[in-house]
């Protein structure tokens, strides 16, 4: 079981080197992360984008492109579509977002002819290592699904659980967040949490232990759970947090990174391959670790 994000690098190294197609690759920080991942032997990059811009940045950061395939395409959407085609044709196993909007990249991913759809909902899964928690903490969905309903939340959990399974945590503890631990018919998030928890109890959702609704303190603090008299296998020891919506998840994501001293790695799940889709505010190290995560679970 992975206990530190640095272990993702070693796990990725233990597996066959993956080819990663970078859409609109002319991004300074993305190329920094790709250069490091390539030097570490985690991935073999195929850079799709404006060749002049890619070469200029590579020269600035000391990234030797002599053995790197570059596909020269100026248009961001066409570059994204070409990157997805590489995967559809079996020439790459990971997709990464470069200097292109998320909307355009998703349009390419969902293209009916060359896209990477599987019939499963796409969702964002992040892993955090923070000095204030005793193990890695997962969070979903901070980037894709704005206001998921009950069925969408079930798919989001299943996508995230796949990540944990591929990292050898075969029964992750999932906390469904709410502002309270009680079930309130006027608070839809608590009703969703109760339904999903019961579905897990009755083995309709397998491969994890689910409980909710749990407030954040009850989900991650044993002391808080004890003070609240919460009896739960998940409370105080969650591996994964499902937020009620994208607002709560995104606020928690950025709070952990910018206020909580955390380091993160994240991927999009639900497509044919893992998709590395990092935020502009993410550090180069976070982008590198996200590549390592994708290579480890691909």
N, C-alpha and C positions, 0 to 999 in steps of 0.2 A: 504494500500500500504506500502511495506517495505521501510524504509528510512535509516536504519542502518543495517549492517551485524549482529550485536548482536541480532536483532529482529528475525533472522532466527532460533535462538535457541528456543525462546519462541514459534514461529510458529510450529516448529517441535515437541515441547513438547505438544502442543495442539492437536496433531494428534496421532493415534495409533502408538505404538512403532514398528519401522521397523527392520526386520532382515537384517543384512549386511554381505555378504560373502566377506572375504578378501583373495585375491589370493596371495600365497607366502607371508604369513603374518609375516615372521621373519624379520621385518624392525623396527629399534628402534623408528624412528619418527612417523611412521604409527601406531605402537602400543601405543605410547603416546597419539596420537589423538583419537584412538579407546577407550583407557582406559577412557579418559575424556568424550567422547560422551556416553559411557556406564554408567559412574557415573552420568551424567546429565539426564539419562533416555531417550536419543534420539534414541538409537539403541540397538539391541541385537546382538552381534557379533558371527559369526561362523568363526573361524580361520583355514584356509587351508594352510598347509605348513609343514616345518620340525619342529616337535614337540619339539625337544631338544632346537633348537634355539629360538623358541617362548617362551618356559618356562624360558630360561636364560635371555632374554630381559625383560620379565614380572617381574622377580624377581628383576632385577636392577631398574626398574621404579616403583615398588610397585603395580603392576597390579594383583589383585587377580583373578586367573583363575578357581577357584573352581566351579563356575556355568557356565563356558564358554565352549562351544563345540569346540574341536580341532580335525581336520581331518589330520592325519599324512601322508604327501606326500612330498618326498624330491625333486622330479623333478618340476622345475618351470612351465613348460607347462602343465604337468599333474595336478598340483595344480590349475592353471588357468582354465583348462577344468572342473575340479571338482567344482570349485566355480560357473562357469556358469551353470553347471548341477543342482546345488542347486536352482538356480533361475528358470531354465526351469521346474523343478519339483515342483515349488511353495513353496520351503522351505526358500527362502530369497527374498527380494524386492529391494536390492541395491547391486551393485558390487563395490569393491574397489581394486585398484592396490596396491600390496605390493612390495616386493623386486623381481620384475620381469620386464623384458624389456617391453616397450609398444607394440612392435611388437608381442611378444608371447601372451600377453594378448588379443590383437586384433585378433590374429589367433584363439584363443578360442572363443571369442565373435562372430566371423564370421563362426564358425564351422557349417556345414550344418545339423548335427544331433542334437547337444545339444546347439548350439549358441543362440544368442539373437537378430538375425537380424529381422527387421520389413519391409524391403524393402525401408526404408528411409536412406538417407545419414547420417553417423555418423559425429558429429561436436562438437567442444569444445566451451563452453560458460562460460565466467568469469564475476563475479561481483566485482566491486571495490568500496571501501569507502576511499575517499581521502579528506584531509582538504582543498584542492584547488578546490573542486567542490561541488555544492549545493545539490546533491543527489547521490544515487548509480548510477554507470556508468557500463553498460555492454560492453563487447568486445568479438567479435567472428571473425575468428576462429584461435586461437593461437597455436594449437597443432595437428590438424588432417589433414586438406586438404591443400596441398602444393600450388597449383596454380588453384583455382577453376574457372570454366567457369561460364557462365550465369546461367545455370540450377542449378549448384551446389550452387551458391550464393543464389538463391531463397530458396533452401532447408535449407541452413545454417541460413538464416533469420528466416524461419518458426520454426526451432528447438529452436532458441533463444527466439522468441516471446512466445513459449509455456512456457518457464521458467517464463517470466514476467507475463503471464496470471495466472499461478499457484501461483504467489506471489501477486495477486490481482491488478496488473497494466494491465488493460484490453485493453489499446490502447497505447502501448509504442511508443516513437518517435525514429525512426531508421535513423541514419546518415550513408550514404555510403561514405567512405573516398576516396578522390583523392588528388593529389598534387595541383589541381586547382579547382575552382568552374565552370569553363566553360567546355562545351562539345567539345572534340577534337577527330576527327576520328582517329588520329594517336595514341591516348592514350586509349587503350581498356578498362581500368578501368572506364573512364568517360562515355564511351558508355554503359557499363554494368549498371552503376549507373542511367543513364538517362532512360534506358529501364525498369529497375526495378521500378523506381519512377513512370513512366507512368502506369505500370501494377498495382501499388498500387492505383493510382489516378482513374483508371478505375475498381477498385474493383476486379481485378484478384488475388491480394494478400490482404488478409483481416486481421483485428485484430491489425492493427498498422498504424502509419503514417510514410511514407518513403520519404526522400529527399536526393538528391545527383546528381552529386558529390559535396561534401563539404570538404574543407581542414580542418585539425584538429582544428585550431583556430576558424573557422567559425562554426564548429559543437558544440563546448563546451563553447564559449565565446560570450555573447550577444553583448558586446562592439565591438569585432572583426567583428561580423556579421553586425552590424550597420555601422561601418566604411567602410565595403565592399559593402554596399547597398544591402545586401542579404535579400530578402523578403521570409520568410519561417517559417512554424510552428515548424520546427525541429531545425533550426540553433540557437545555443546558449543554447539549452535546451534538447540535445539528451539524451535519456535513454540508447540507444544501438548504438555501433559503429561497422559497418562491414568494416573490413580492406580489401585491394585489394588482399592480399595473406598472406601466413603464415609468411613470413619474416617481413612484416610491423606489423602484429598482434603480433608476438612474441617480437619484439623490443619494441612495445608500452606496452605490458604486463609487461615486465621486467623493463622498465623505470618507470612505475607507481609504481611498488613494491619497487624498489631499489633506485630510485631518487625522486619519488613523494610522499613518505611517505604514500603510500596506503596500505590497507589490502585487501586481495582478497579471494574469494571462487569460486570454479569452478567445473563443471561437464561435462561429455560427454552426449550428447543427441542423439536420433535417434535409440537407442537400446530399448529392451522391458522394461528396467528399467534404472534409472540414474546410470552412472558409475563415481565413484570418481577416477580421474586419475590426481594426483598432480605431480608437478615437484620436483626433488631432492632438488632444491634450495628453495622451499616453506617452510615457517616456520611451526612449530607444530600447531600454532594457525590457520594458513591458512588451514592446513589439517583438523583441527577440524571444522572450519567453512564450509569447503566443504562437510563434512559429514552432518552437520546441513542443508545445502542447499539441498542435496540429500534427506534427510529425510523429509524436508518441501515440496518438490515437487513430491515425489514418489507416 
